[in-house]
């Protein structure tokens, strides 16, 4: 299945470079381009792409606000944030807005293509090493209005809560299975049920839910 992509960046050279890169890659197709956040939102609604590759800083509506609007709309469009600003504040803002991944423009081209595929598949952030670095910093920051876990997680079983804690720490399904002495298939099934029960789009949202409900709040 071809992954349909919208490129959103205010620099034409960046869009051109990404479009050429995608054109040479089987299974990926650029269906639209935007120079502003507002255009990205419009194209996401009209074209319903699988992934919007979104620059954070754009004139008018920035990428974070555009991401918030796209993530809140019906449909399965996911957002991969692309920026030259390797600044954690932007990362947290993008993730809380509903982004499914985050890459910087100086990454290897094959890594950016891989990130697009991973986000399209609903897997969230692009690599465990990146996930864990962000999570470690995320855990150290206070979250306004943090709630108690019990009322905010209705219907979640004790085992699913254990799984959510491990997702919040950045563990893969295989690592969760090892830690809980269950099969990988069982771990994957628990994560899938968490998606449904917590209305989460992907693992990134599960990470945020874990932290905002106080399940994982300190560095180990």
C-alpha positions in Angstrom: 0.0 0.0 0.0 1.3 3.4 -0.9 1.8 6.0 1.9 0.3 9.3 0.8 2.2 12.3 2.1 1.7 16.1 2.3 4.8 18.1 2.7 4.5 21.3 4.8 7.5 23.6 5.0 7.8 27.3 4.2 11.2 26.7 2.4 10.6 25.7 -1.2 14.1 24.1 -1.3 13.3 21.8 1.6 10.0 20.8 0.0 11.7 20.1 -3.4 14.4 18.0 -1.8 11.9 15.9 0.1 9.6 15.6 -2.9 12.5 14.3 -5.1 13.6 12.0 -2.3 10.1 10.5 -1.9 9.7 10.2 -5.7 12.6 7.9 -5.9 11.2 5.7 -3.1 8.7 2.9 -3.9 5.6 2.9 -1.7 5.7 6.7 -0.9 3.9 9.4 -2.8 3.7 13.2 -2.3 0.1 14.2 -2.9 0.3 17.8 -1.8 2.6 20.7 -0.6 2.0 23.5 1.8 4.0 26.6 2.7 2.0 27.5 5.8 0.4 25.8 8.7 -3.1 26.9 7.5 -2.4 25.4 4.1 -1.3 22.1 5.7 -4.5 21.9 7.7 -6.6 22.6 4.5 -4.7 20.0 2.5 -5.0 17.4 5.3 -8.8 17.9 5.3 -9.1 17.8 1.5 -6.6 15.1 0.6 -6.7 12.9 3.8 -3.1 11.8 3.5 -1.6 9.2 5.6 1.2 11.5 6.9 1.8 15.2 7.0 5.6 16.0 7.2 5.3 19.3 9.1 7.9 22.0 9.8 7.5 23.5 13.2 8.2 27.1 12.3 6.1 28.6 9.5 4.6 32.0 9.0 1.1 32.7 10.4 -0.1 29.4 11.9 2.9 27.4 13.1 3.4 23.7 12.8 2.3 23.0 16.3 -1.0 24.6 16.0 -1.6 23.0 12.6 -0.7 19.7 14.1 -3.3 20.3 16.9 -6.0 20.9 14.4 -5.1 18.0 12.2 -4.9 15.6 15.1 -8.3 16.7 16.4 -10.0 16.2 13.1 -11.7 12.9 12.1 -9.5 10.5 10.1 -6.2 8.7 10.3 -3.8 11.4 9.2 -0.7 11.4 11.3 1.9 14.2 11.7 5.7 13.8 11.5 7.4 17.0 12.8 10.4 18.1 10.8 12.7 20.9 12.0 16.2 22.3 12.2 15.5 23.2 15.9 16.7 20.3 18.0 15.0 22.0 21.0 13.1 19.9 23.6 10.5 22.6 24.1 9.4 22.2 20.5 9.4 18.5 20.8 7.1 18.5 23.8 4.8 21.1 22.2 4.6 19.0 19.1 3.9 15.8 20.9 1.3 17.3 23.2 -0.4 18.7 20.1 -0.8 15.2 18.7 2.3 14.6 16.6 3.3 11.0 16.1 7.0 11.6 15.5 9.8 14.1 15.5 12.9 14.3 13.2 15.5 17.0 12.6 16.4 18.0 9.0 20.0 17.0 9.3 19.1 13.4 9.9 20.2 10.9 7.2 17.7 10.8 4.4 17.0 7.1 4.8 16.1 7.8 8.5 13.6 10.4 7.5 12.0 8.0 5.0 12.0 5.3 7.7 10.3 7.8 10.1 7.6 8.4 7.5 6.9 4.7 7.2 6.9 4.1 11.0 4.5 7.0 11.6 2.2 5.9 8.8 2.1 2.4 10.5 1.0 4.0 13.8 4.1 3.2 15.7 4.8 6.7 17.0 8.4 7.9 17.6 11.0 6.8 15.2 13.5 4.8 17.3 13.8 3.6 20.9 16.9 5.6 21.5 15.2 8.8 20.5 12.0 7.9 22.3 13.9 7.3 25.6 15.8 10.5 25.4 12.6 12.5 24.9 10.8 10.5 27.6 13.7 11.1 30.1 13.4 14.8 29.6 9.6 14.7 29.5 9.5 13.0 32.9 11.6 15.7 34.5 9.2 18.4 33.5 6.1 19.2 35.5 2.8 18.7 33.7 0.2 21.4 34.6 -3.0 19.9 36.0 -1.6 16.4 36.4 -4.4 14.1 37.5 -4.6 11.0 39.7 -4.4 7.9 37.5 -7.5 6.1 38.8 -10.3 8.4 37.6 -8.6 9.1 34.3 -8.1 5.5 33.3 -11.6 3.9 33.5 -11.7 0.2 32.5 -8.0 -0.3 32.5 -7.0 -3.5 34.2 -4.0 -3.9 36.6 -2.1 -5.7 33.9 -2.9 -3.0 31.3 -1.7 -0.4 33.8 1.6 -2.2 34.1 1.9 -2.3 30.4 1.1 1.4 30.2 3.9 2.2 32.7 6.4 0.3 30.5 5.2 2.0 27.3 5.6 5.3 29.2 9.2 4.3 29.9 9.9 3.8 26.2 9.9 0.0 26.1 9.0 -1.9 22.9 6.5 -4.7 22.8 9.3 -7.3 22.9 10.9 -5.6 26.0 7.5 -5.4 27.7 7.0 -9.1 27.1 10.4 -9.8 28.6 9.8 -7.7 31.7 6.3 -9.1 32.4 7.1 -12.7 31.4 4.5 -12.8 28.7 4.5 -13.4 25.0 5.2 -10.6 22.5 1.7 -11.3 21.0 0.1 -10.8 24.4 2.0 -7.6 25.0 0.9 -6.3 21.6 -2.7 -7.2 22.5 -2.5 -5.3 25.8 -1.2 -2.2 23.9 -3.9 -2.5 21.3 -6.6 -2.6 24.1 -5.0 0.5 25.7 -5.3 2.3 22.3 -9.0 1.5 22.3 -9.8 2.2 26.0 -7.8 5.4 26.2 -8.7 6.6 22.7 -5.1 7.0 21.8 -3.9 7.3 18.2 -0.5 5.8 18.8 2.3 5.0 21.3 3.2 8.6 21.6 -0.2 9.4 23.0 0.1 6.5 25.4 3.4 7.9 26.7 1.8 11.3 27.3 -1.2 9.7 29.0 1.2 7.7 31.3 3.0 10.9 32.4 0.0 13.2 32.6 -1.7 10.6 34.9 1.4 10.3 37.1 2.1 6.6 36.2 5.7 7.4 35.3 7.0 10.7 36.7 10.6 10.2 37.8 13.8 9.2 36.1 15.0 5.8 37.2 
